[in-house]
Amino acid sequence: MHTIMVIAGGLVLLAACLLAGRFLGMPSGGALVFIPLWLIGAAINMWIGISRAGYSFSDEFPILLLVFAVPAAIATAAWRHFS
């Protein structure tokens, strides 16, 4: 359940970045700004899983890939659509 909530949070951040990019006159720029921000956010989520929840790196790394990849793929599709 936590993974789904984190991915949903990433999609909300993507929407905010796309809206900010649109208001700043760069519709595809929001998607490009989102990807490094989301990589940092997904890495922080992994770090919390390791340090506080007690999971190992090998347990958390596949979750990091999933949590990062789903919103990043949608951001890439949005970037291609608006470019």
Chimera marker file (.cmm) of the C-alpha trace (Angstrom):
<marker_set name="trace">
<marker id="1" x="0.000" y="0.000" z="0.000" r="1" g="1" b="0" radius="0.5"/>
<marker id="2" x="2.849" y="2.346" z="0.834" r="1" g="1" b="0" radius="0.5"/>
<marker id="3" x="4.382" y="1.863" z="-2.620" r="1" g="1" b="0" radius="0.5"/>
<marker id="4" x="1.124" y="2.835" z="-4.314" r="1" g="1" b="0" radius="0.5"/>
<marker id="5" x="0.865" y="5.943" z="-2.147" r="1" g="1" b="0" radius="0.5"/>
<marker id="6" x="4.434" y="6.979" z="-3.008" r="1" g="1" b="0" radius="0.5"/>
<marker id="7" x="3.801" y="6.470" z="-6.731" r="1" g="1" b="0" radius="0.5"/>
<marker id="8" x="0.610" y="8.543" z="-6.406" r="1" g="1" b="0" radius="0.5"/>
<marker id="9" x="2.637" y="11.251" z="-4.689" r="1" g="1" b="0" radius="0.5"/>
<marker id="10" x="5.026" y="11.180" z="-7.626" r="1" g="1" b="0" radius="0.5"/>
<marker id="11" x="2.157" y="11.638" z="-10.048" r="1" g="1" b="0" radius="0.5"/>
<marker id="12" x="0.903" y="14.605" z="-8.025" r="1" g="1" b="0" radius="0.5"/>
<marker id="13" x="4.404" y="16.112" z="-8.153" r="1" g="1" b="0" radius="0.5"/>
<marker id="14" x="4.495" y="15.488" z="-11.907" r="1" g="1" b="0" radius="0.5"/>
<marker id="15" x="1.172" y="17.300" z="-12.340" r="1" g="1" b="0" radius="0.5"/>
<marker id="16" x="2.494" y="20.233" z="-10.300" r="1" g="1" b="0" radius="0.5"/>
<marker id="17" x="5.665" y="20.385" z="-12.400" r="1" g="1" b="0" radius="0.5"/>
<marker id="18" x="3.684" y="20.240" z="-15.641" r="1" g="1" b="0" radius="0.5"/>
<marker id="19" x="1.360" y="23.012" z="-14.459" r="1" g="1" b="0" radius="0.5"/>
<marker id="20" x="4.295" y="25.156" z="-13.357" r="1" g="1" b="0" radius="0.5"/>
<marker id="21" x="5.987" y="24.580" z="-16.693" r="1" g="1" b="0" radius="0.5"/>
<marker id="22" x="2.840" y="25.558" z="-18.539" r="1" g="1" b="0" radius="0.5"/>
<marker id="23" x="2.438" y="28.773" z="-16.548" r="1" g="1" b="0" radius="0.5"/>
<marker id="24" x="6.099" y="29.610" z="-17.159" r="1" g="1" b="0" radius="0.5"/>
<marker id="25" x="5.682" y="29.068" z="-20.893" r="1" g="1" b="0" radius="0.5"/>
<marker id="26" x="7.642" y="25.808" z="-21.088" r="1" g="1" b="0" radius="0.5"/>
<marker id="27" x="5.059" y="22.994" z="-21.240" r="1" g="1" b="0" radius="0.5"/>
<marker id="28" x="7.621" y="20.235" z="-21.790" r="1" g="1" b="0" radius="0.5"/>
<marker id="29" x="10.106" y="21.751" z="-19.329" r="1" g="1" b="0" radius="0.5"/>
<marker id="30" x="8.058" y="20.677" z="-16.323" r="1" g="1" b="0" radius="0.5"/>
<marker id="31" x="8.526" y="17.019" z="-17.192" r="1" g="1" b="0" radius="0.5"/>
<marker id="32" x="12.282" y="17.474" z="-17.500" r="1" g="1" b="0" radius="0.5"/>
<marker id="33" x="12.474" y="19.198" z="-14.120" r="1" g="1" b="0" radius="0.5"/>
<marker id="34" x="10.349" y="16.479" z="-12.542" r="1" g="1" b="0" radius="0.5"/>
<marker id="35" x="12.655" y="13.542" z="-13.350" r="1" g="1" b="0" radius="0.5"/>
<marker id="36" x="15.673" y="14.563" z="-11.211" r="1" g="1" b="0" radius="0.5"/>
<marker id="37" x="13.363" y="15.777" z="-8.436" r="1" g="1" b="0" radius="0.5"/>
<marker id="38" x="11.576" y="12.439" z="-8.419" r="1" g="1" b="0" radius="0.5"/>
<marker id="39" x="14.832" y="10.498" z="-8.441" r="1" g="1" b="0" radius="0.5"/>
<marker id="40" x="15.828" y="12.348" z="-5.270" r="1" g="1" b="0" radius="0.5"/>
<marker id="41" x="12.386" y="11.699" z="-3.747" r="1" g="1" b="0" radius="0.5"/>
<marker id="42" x="12.487" y="7.993" z="-4.590" r="1" g="1" b="0" radius="0.5"/>
<marker id="43" x="16.003" y="7.716" z="-3.149" r="1" g="1" b="0" radius="0.5"/>
<marker id="44" x="14.835" y="9.388" z="0.067" r="1" g="1" b="0" radius="0.5"/>
<marker id="45" x="11.984" y="6.884" z="0.240" r="1" g="1" b="0" radius="0.5"/>
<marker id="46" x="14.509" y="4.056" z="-0.123" r="1" g="1" b="0" radius="0.5"/>
<marker id="47" x="16.750" y="5.546" z="2.549" r="1" g="1" b="0" radius="0.5"/>
<marker id="48" x="13.802" y="5.762" z="4.961" r="1" g="1" b="0" radius="0.5"/>
<marker id="49" x="12.919" y="2.143" z="4.218" r="1" g="1" b="0" radius="0.5"/>
<marker id="50" x="16.465" y="1.078" z="5.014" r="1" g="1" b="0" radius="0.5"/>
<marker id="51" x="17.169" y="3.280" z="8.021" r="1" g="1" b="0" radius="0.5"/>
<marker id="52" x="13.811" y="3.370" z="9.787" r="1" g="1" b="0" radius="0.5"/>
<marker id="53" x="11.817" y="0.380" z="8.574" r="1" g="1" b="0" radius="0.5"/>
<marker id="54" x="14.740" y="-2.015" z="8.778" r="1" g="1" b="0" radius="0.5"/>
<marker id="55" x="14.697" y="-3.303" z="5.202" r="1" g="1" b="0" radius="0.5"/>
<marker id="56" x="17.953" y="-4.217" z="3.498" r="1" g="1" b="0" radius="0.5"/>
<marker id="57" x="19.301" y="-2.512" z="0.389" r="1" g="1" b="0" radius="0.5"/>
<marker id="58" x="18.518" y="-5.596" z="-1.675" r="1" g="1" b="0" radius="0.5"/>
<marker id="59" x="14.912" y="-5.468" z="-0.420" r="1" g="1" b="0" radius="0.5"/>
<marker id="60" x="14.469" y="-1.774" z="-1.156" r="1" g="1" b="0" radius="0.5"/>
<marker id="61" x="16.281" y="-1.423" z="-4.487" r="1" g="1" b="0" radius="0.5"/>
<marker id="62" x="13.570" y="-3.108" z="-6.624" r="1" g="1" b="0" radius="0.5"/>
<marker id="63" x="10.993" y="-0.888" z="-4.906" r="1" g="1" b="0" radius="0.5"/>
<marker id="64" x="13.129" y="2.158" z="-5.748" r="1" g="1" b="0" radius="0.5"/>
<marker id="65" x="13.137" y="1.115" z="-9.388" r="1" g="1" b="0" radius="0.5"/>
<marker id="66" x="9.369" y="0.647" z="-9.436" r="1" g="1" b="0" radius="0.5"/>
<marker id="67" x="8.620" y="3.846" z="-7.531" r="1" g="1" b="0" radius="0.5"/>
<marker id="68" x="10.890" y="5.856" z="-9.819" r="1" g="1" b="0" radius="0.5"/>
<marker id="69" x="10.063" y="4.178" z="-13.131" r="1" g="1" b="0" radius="0.5"/>
<marker id="70" x="6.278" y="4.531" z="-13.195" r="1" g="1" b="0" radius="0.5"/>
<marker id="71" x="6.069" y="8.336" z="-12.785" r="1" g="1" b="0" radius="0.5"/>
<marker id="72" x="9.273" y="8.842" z="-14.828" r="1" g="1" b="0" radius="0.5"/>
<marker id="73" x="7.786" y="6.886" z="-17.737" r="1" g="1" b="0" radius="0.5"/>
<marker id="74" x="4.646" y="9.009" z="-17.612" r="1" g="1" b="0" radius="0.5"/>
<marker id="75" x="6.821" y="12.146" z="-17.449" r="1" g="1" b="0" radius="0.5"/>
<marker id="76" x="8.749" y="10.974" z="-20.502" r="1" g="1" b="0" radius="0.5"/>
<marker id="77" x="5.490" y="10.400" z="-22.384" r="1" g="1" b="0" radius="0.5"/>
<marker id="78" x="4.292" y="13.869" z="-21.365" r="1" g="1" b="0" radius="0.5"/>
<marker id="79" x="7.582" y="15.394" z="-22.491" r="1" g="1" b="0" radius="0.5"/>
<marker id="80" x="7.282" y="13.721" z="-25.886" r="1" g="1" b="0" radius="0.5"/>
<marker id="81" x="3.647" y="14.789" z="-26.196" r="1" g="1" b="0" radius="0.5"/>
<marker id="82" x="4.332" y="18.459" z="-25.414" r="1" g="1" b="0" radius="0.5"/>
<marker id="83" x="7.566" y="18.732" z="-27.426" r="1" g="1" b="0" radius="0.5"/>
<link id1="1" id2="2" r="1" g="1" b="0" radius="0.2"/>
<link id1="2" id2="3" r="1" g="1" b="0" radius="0.2"/>
<link id1="3" id2="4" r="1" g="1" b="0" radius="0.2"/>
<link id1="4" id2="5" r="1" g="1" b="0" radius="0.2"/>
<link id1="5" id2="6" r="1" g="1" b="0" radius="0.2"/>
<link id1="6" id2="7" r="1" g="1" b="0" radius="0.2"/>
<link id1="7" id2="8" r="1" g="1" b="0" radius="0.2"/>
<link id1="8" id2="9" r="1" g="1" b="0" radius="0.2"/>
<link id1="9" id2="10" r="1" g="1" b="0" radius="0.2"/>
<link id1="10" id2="11" r="1" g="1" b="0" radius="0.2"/>
<link id1="11" id2="12" r="1" g="1" b="0" radius="0.2"/>
<link id1="12" id2="13" r="1" g="1" b="0" radius="0.2"/>
<link id1="13" id2="14" r="1" g="1" b="0" radius="0.2"/>
<link id1="14" id2="15" r="1" g="1" b="0" radius="0.2"/>
<link id1="15" id2="16" r="1" g="1" b="0" radius="0.2"/>
<link id1="16" id2="17" r="1" g="1" b="0" radius="0.2"/>
<link id1="17" id2="18" r="1" g="1" b="0" radius="0.2"/>
<link id1="18" id2="19" r="1" g="1" b="0" radius="0.2"/>
<link id1="19" id2="20" r="1" g="1" b="0" radius="0.2"/>
<link id1="20" id2="21" r="1" g="1" b="0" radius="0.2"/>
<link id1="21" id2="22" r="1" g="1" b="0" radius="0.2"/>
<link id1="22" id2="23" r="1" g="1" b="0" radius="0.2"/>
<link id1="23" id2="24" r="1" g="1" b="0" radius="0.2"/>
<link id1="24" id2="25" r="1" g="1" b="0" radius="0.2"/>
<link id1="25" id2="26" r="1" g="1" b="0" radius="0.2"/>
<link id1="26" id2="27" r="1" g="1" b="0" radius="0.2"/>
<link id1="27" id2="28" r="1" g="1" b="0" radius="0.2"/>
<link id1="28" id2="29" r="1" g="1" b="0" radius="0.2"/>
<link id1="29" id2="30" r="1" g="1" b="0" radius="0.2"/>
<link id1="30" id2="31" r="1" g="1" b="0" radius="0.2"/>
<link id1="31" id2="32" r="1" g="1" b="0" radius="0.2"/>
<link id1="32" id2="33" r="1" g="1" b="0" radius="0.2"/>
<link id1="33" id2="34" r="1" g="1" b="0" radius="0.2"/>
<link id1="34" id2="35" r="1" g="1" b="0" radius="0.2"/>
<link id1="35" id2="36" r="1" g="1" b="0" radius="0.2"/>
<link id1="36" id2="37" r="1" g="1" b="0" radius="0.2"/>
<link id1="37" id2="38" r="1" g="1" b="0" radius="0.2"/>
<link id1="38" id2="39" r="1" g="1" b="0" radius="0.2"/>
<link id1="39" id2="40" r="1" g="1" b="0" radius="0.2"/>
<link id1="40" id2="41" r="1" g="1" b="0" radius="0.2"/>
<link id1="41" id2="42" r="1" g="1" b="0" radius="0.2"/>
<link id1="42" id2="43" r="1" g="1" b="0" radius="0.2"/>
<link id1="43" id2="44" r="1" g="1" b="0" radius="0.2"/>
<link id1="44" id2="45" r="1" g="1" b="0" radius="0.2"/>
<link id1="45" id2="46" r="1" g="1" b="0" radius="0.2"/>
<link id1="46" id2="47" r="1" g="1" b="0" radius="0.2"/>
<link id1="47" id2="48" r="1" g="1" b="0" radius="0.2"/>
<link id1="48" id2="49" r="1" g="1" b="0" radius="0.2"/>
<link id1="49" id2="50" r="1" g="1" b="0" radius="0.2"/>
<link id1="50" id2="51" r="1" g="1" b="0" radius="0.2"/>
<link id1="51" id2="52" r="1" g="1" b="0" radius="0.2"/>
<link id1="52" id2="53" r="1" g="1" b="0" radius="0.2"/>
<link id1="53" id2="54" r="1" g="1" b="0" radius="0.2"/>
<link id1="54" id2="55" r="1" g="1" b="0" radius="0.2"/>
<link id1="55" id2="56" r="1" g="1" b="0" radius="0.2"/>
<link id1="56" id2="57" r="1" g="1" b="0" radius="0.2"/>
<link id1="57" id2="58" r="1" g="1" b="0" radius="0.2"/>
<link id1="58" id2="59" r="1" g="1" b="0" radius="0.2"/>
<link id1="59" id2="60" r="1" g="1" b="0" radius="0.2"/>
<link id1="60" id2="61" r="1" g="1" b="0" radius="0.2"/>
<link id1="61" id2="62" r="1" g="1" b="0" radius="0.2"/>
<link id1="62" id2="63" r="1" g="1" b="0" radius="0.2"/>
<link id1="63" id2="64" r="1" g="1" b="0" radius="0.2"/>
<link id1="64" id2="65" r="1" g="1" b="0" radius="0.2"/>
<link id1="65" id2="66" r="1" g="1" b="0" radius="0.2"/>
<link id1="66" id2="67" r="1" g="1" b="0" radius="0.2"/>
<link id1="67" id2="68" r="1" g="1" b="0" radius="0.2"/>
<link id1="68" id2="69" r="1" g="1" b="0" radius="0.2"/>
<link id1="69" id2="70" r="1" g="1" b="0" radius="0.2"/>
<link id1="70" id2="71" r="1" g="1" b="0" radius="0.2"/>
<link id1="71" id2="72" r="1" g="1" b="0" radius="0.2"/>
<link id1="72" id2="73" r="1" g="1" b="0" radius="0.2"/>
<link id1="73" id2="74" r="1" g="1" b="0" radius="0.2"/>
<link id1="74" id2="75" r="1" g="1" b="0" radius="0.2"/>
<link id1="75" id2="76" r="1" g="1" b="0" radius="0.2"/>
<link id1="76" id2="77" r="1" g="1" b="0" radius="0.2"/>
<link id1="77" id2="78" r="1" g="1" b="0" radius="0.2"/>
<link id1="78" id2="79" r="1" g="1" b="0" radius="0.2"/>
<link id1="79" id2="80" r="1" g="1" b="0" radius="0.2"/>
<link id1="80" id2="81" r="1" g="1" b="0" radius="0.2"/>
<link id1="81" id2="82" r="1" g="1" b="0" radius="0.2"/>
<link id1="82" id2="83" r="1" g="1" b="0" radius="0.2"/>
</marker_set>
